[in-house]
């Protein structure tokens, strides 16, 4: 067997690497059903509830690149084990938090440890799978774990909350992290850069200072509409982001080598991630609400109806791994985004009386298209980086996912909300001001208001609100589909020079032929 071919131990180790990203992504959505239960128990204020939900994603997005760089220096497996241990301990603390403040702190630490997991796992895949075709297959499996966790979060929490208290949604993480800690040292190799240079503390602080206010401002603009405080927060994040870029250009040992962006495959892959997650995350929020509110399903029932989407990702990622051996990645990525645009086209046909099958088919086709593209973009990003700094590069796919998703929710959400509010305003005339404001704010608000109105008033209000929401959703689908087609054109042009995995040159990624031997694993004694 060629020394570049992965062994059976490596493939079993891949299963261990999927567990952390499954947990990390699941904790992004696991609170969806638990909020009413923990609110009744801990009685958080509105601001505290906001931070309980959001602090995890803020810390995750702000520290991904920093933690990826740290892994290059102290050892990627070591950092993964530390992250898993802290993730398990903070999950235990969150499960038994006796106050809102303690829960916020526990969720913040969960976000910090979650930022360790994604880049460490992807960087280790780069070390373990040197053969380009096998590496793309491994990254396809990693992608399924990442997308599957986000889909499973609401379902797992819904099932647990039927029998247990709200803390059980965090407690379920503990045995999984214990399994990672037991199997990781036995199945995963260690790797650290031989001469990493000094850690860029200022760069890490600037990146955190750019991402957190930017995502916070964008999210609040999407949720509450325009306010100068939210706009200022977003602008401050952008300004600090510019300072971060300037720092990376001058730092002797930058967190991320900006020279990588001169590689068209690398920069185009980051751009495709941003565009794809912008469109998909921003729009699937509409689809979930439409399934739940227009069809009157419980949250758990709605969650189960969304399961075909991650299953479609699993199938299409497997197809990508097989086709990438003979088809150029730029062509596959372009086809994937065209398929995703077809999913958006299906969603433009939704009406209030459409069956659930239309929404499920549309979201599944959309997810399948993204599933075709994402494993290849992740592979192109980590393959472009030298082995000694691949940890930082491995953080970029998830960082662009977080930023793209936040922008998608804000911008597509704002487009849909604008059409919704315009169309529903006439139906709220004659209602008390507070009720009218709630009904004009969202379909959920209109549904709640209608429950307290006489039937002859409630029915036309709810019908108008559902039609307005569906129309806004159709417009957002047109925008999302257009973005996917633009991304497909960009991928086809900018990545046309990249050859299939089996047609690659003998050194498939920079530095592979001279990659240093992995650092010896720490002795268990």
C-alpha positions, -999 to 999 in steps of 0.1 A, spaced: 0 0 0 13 35 -9 24 55 21 -1 82 10 -31 58 14 -50 59 46 -50 28 68 -80 12 85 -70 29 117 -73 62 100 -108 55 88 -118 44 123 -102 76 136 -123 96 111 -154 83 130 -139 98 162 -133 131 144 -169 133 133 -182 131 169 -168 166 180 -182 184 150 -216 167 155 -216 180 191 -204 214 181 -230 220 154 -258 203 175 -253 228 203 -260 256 178 -296 246 176 -303 225 207 -319 253 226 -347 259 201 -373 238 221 -357 242 255 -361 280 259 -396 279 275 -385 252 300 -353 269 311 -371 303 312 -397 289 336 -369 275 357 -343 302 357 -366 332 349 -340 351 328 -346 386 316 -351 393 279 -315 403 276 -302 373 295 -323 350 273 -307 366 243 -272 359 256 -281 324 266 -290 317 230 -263 337 212 -232 337 233 -223 302 220 -222 312 184 -205 345 191 -176 328 209 -174 301 183 -172 324 153 -147 348 171 -122 321 181 -121 296 153 -90 309 135 -73 316 168 -78 280 180 -68 266 147 -35 285 149 -30 274 185 -34 238 174 -6 242 149 17 252 177 8 230 207 -4 199 188 -37 194 170 -46 162 188 -37 176 222 -58 207 215 -87 185 204 -85 165 236 -84 196 257 -114 210 238 -134 178 242 -126 178 280 -137 214 284 -168 209 262 -179 180 284 -172 199 317 -190 230 305 -220 209 293 -222 194 328 -221 229 342 -248 241 318 -270 212 327 -270 220 364 -268 258 362 -288 273 390 -290 308 375 -292 326 342 -257 341 348 -241 307 353 -258 293 322 -245 323 301 -210 316 314 -213 279 307 -226 286 272 -197 310 266 -172 283 276 -190 258 254 -185 282 225 -148 286 233 -143 248 234 -165 244 203 -141 267 185 -113 242 192 -132 212 177 -139 221 141 -105 233 129 -87 206 149 -107 179 133 -104 192 98 -66 198 102 -62 162 115 -81 149 84 -55 168 63 -27 150 81 -43 115 81 -56 114 46 -27 124 22 -43 108 -9 -64 136 -25 -93 112 -34 -94 97 1 -92 131 17 -122 144 -2 -141 113 8 -131 119 45 -141 156 43 -175 146 28 -181 125 59 -170 154 81 -194 177 62 -223 153 69 -215 154 106 -214 192 106 -247 196 88 -263 166 105 -256 180 140 -274 213 133 -305 193 120 -304 169 149 -302 196 176 -339 205 177 -350 169 173 -328 156 201 -339 184 224 -375 178 216 -373 141 224 -353 146 256 -377 173 268 -407 150 266 -392 128 294 -365 148 312 -357 183 325 -341 210 303 -306 203 315 -307 169 298 -301 186 264 -266 195 277 -260 164 297 -262 142 266 -228 157 255 -209 142 284 -207 105 274 -198 115 238 -169 137 250 -158 109 273 -157 85 243 -136 111 223 -112 113 252 -108 75 254 -105 68 217 -87 99 205 -52 92 219 -54 56 205 -67 64 170 -55 99 161 -20 110 152 -4 141 168 10 169 146 25 202 155 44 227 134 82 223 138 89 261 138 56 279 144 69 313 154 55 335 181 17 334 186 0 366 174 -20 376 205 -29 410 191 -42 394 159 -63 370 180 -78 399 200 -85 419 168 -103 390 151 -125 384 182 -131 422 183 -142 421 147 -164 391 145 -184 394 178 -197 430 173 -203 424 136 -224 392 140 -242 407 170 -251 439 151 -262 419 120 -283 395 141 -301 423 160 -307 443 128 -324 411 114 -344 405 146 -355 440 156 -351 462 125 -328 491 120 -314 509 151 -283 531 153 -268 510 181 -269 478 160 -256 496 129 -227 511 150 -219 476 164 -217 462 129 -196 491 116 -173 488 146 -168 451 137 -159 460 101 -134 487 113 -117 462 136 -117 437 108 -97 461 86 -73 465 115 -70 427 117 -62 424 80 -35 452 84 -21 433 114 -19 400 94 0 418 66 27 430 90 28 404 117 59 381 116 38 350 124 3 359 113 -28 339 124 -37 334 87 -14 338 57 -31 364 35 -10 353 6 -32 322 4 -60 344 -10 -38 349 -41 -46 313 -49 -78 315 -70 -90 280 -58 -86 290 -22 -102 324 -24 -130 312 -46 -137 283 -21 -140 308 8 -163 329 -14 -185 300 -24 -188 290 13 -200 326 21 -225 327 -7 -239 292 -2 -244 296 36 -257 331 31 -284 318 8 -291 284 25 -291 294 62 -310 327 55 -337 309 36 -341 277 55 -352 298 85 -382 307 64 -388 271 54 -388 259 90 -413 286 101 -435 279 71 -437 242 79 -444 249 115 -467 279 114 -486 277 81 -493 240 86 -498 243 124 -473 216 134 -456 213 167 -419 222 169 -409 185 171 -432 175 141 -417 204 121 -382 193 130 -389 158 118 -402 171 85 -369 189 80 -349 157 84 -348 149 46 -326 180 41 -295 167 61 -301 132 46 -299 149 11 -266 164 22 -253 129 32 -262 115 -2 -248 144 -23 -216 145 -3 -210 108 -10 -217 115 -47 -191 143 -46 -165 121 -31 -169 96 -59 -171 121 -88 -142 142 -76 -118 115 -88 -126 122 -124 -145 155 -126 -129 189 -120 -139 204 -86 -149 237 -102 -174 219 -124 -188 199 -95 -191 230 -73 -208 249 -101 -233 220 -107 -240 218 -69 -249 255 -68 -271 251 -99 -289 222 -82 -293 245 -51 -307 272 -73 -332 246 -86 -342 240 -50 -348 277 -46 -369 276 -78 -392 250 -63 -396 272 -32 -407 302 -53 -438 281 -62 -449 277 -26 -484 290 -18 -503 289 15 -523 259 3 -492 240 -10 -486 206 6 -457 199 29 -441 178 1 -433 210 -19 -414 226 9 -396 193 18 -386 187 -18 -374 222 -23 -353 224 9 -339 189 2 -328 198 -34 -313 230 -20 -294 211 7 -283 184 -18 -268 211 -40 -249 227 -11 -238 192 -1 -222 187 -35 -202 218 -31 -191 221 5 -168 191 8 -148 203 -22 -145 239 -9 -133 226 24 -108 204 7 -95 231 -15 -90 254 15 -70 230 36 -51 216 7 -38 251 -3 -22 257 31 12 244 40 11 215 65 25 236 94 -3 262 92 -32 241 80 -50 245 114 -56 281 108 -68 274 72 -91 247 85 -109 273 106 -118 293 75 -147 270 62 -166 272 95 -158 309 100 -172 317 65 -201 295 73 -209 315 105 -205 349 88 -224 338 57 -252 324 78 -255 355 99 -256 378 69 -281 355 52 -305 356 82 -301 394 84 -304 403 47 -328 376 34 -348 379 66 -350 416 62 -362 412 26 -389 388 36 -399 408 66 -403 440 46 -427 423 22 -445 407 50 -450 439 70 -461 458 38 -488 432 30 -502 426 64 -505 462 76 -540 467 62 -553 436 80 -542 449 114 -562 481 113 -586 483 142 -565 461 164 -550 475 197 -515 491 190 -496 464 208 -515 436 190 -511 453 156 -473 457 162 -469 420 171 -489 409 141 -470 431 117 -436 419 132 -438 382 123 -461 354 113 -455 339 148 -467 372 163 -498 372 140 -506 336 150 -504 344 187 -526 375 183 -552 355 163 -556 331 192 -570 359 213 -594 373 187 -629 364 178 -631 339 149 -645 363 124 -615 387 130 -588 360 136 -594 340 104 -589 369 79 -559 382 99 -542 348 99 -550 342 62 -535 375 52 -504 369 74 -498 335 60 -501 348 24 -478 377 32 -452 355 48 -453 331 19 -449 359 -6 -419 373 13 -405 337 13 -410 335 -25 -390 368 -30 -362 356 -7 -361 324 -27 -356 344 -60 -328 363 -44 -312 331 -30 -314 313 -63 -298 342 -81 -269 342 -56 -264 305 -62 -263 310 -99 -238 338 -95 -217 316 -73 -219 287 -98 -206 310 -126 -178 323 -103 -167 287 -94 -167 275 -130 -145 304 -141 -122 308 -111 -116 271 -105 -114 259 -141 -77 253 -137 -80 228 -108 -77 192 -119 -96 162 -105 -81 144 -75 -67 114 -94 -53 137 -121 -35 159 -97 2 162 -97 22 139 -74 23 165 -47 -14 173 -44 -11 201 -19 16 225 -11 42 210 12 28 174 11 60 159 -4 81 175 23 56 173 51 74 168 84 68 136 103 40 140 129 53 149 164 54 119 187 22 114 207 25 124 243 32 94 265 1 84 286 23 81 317 
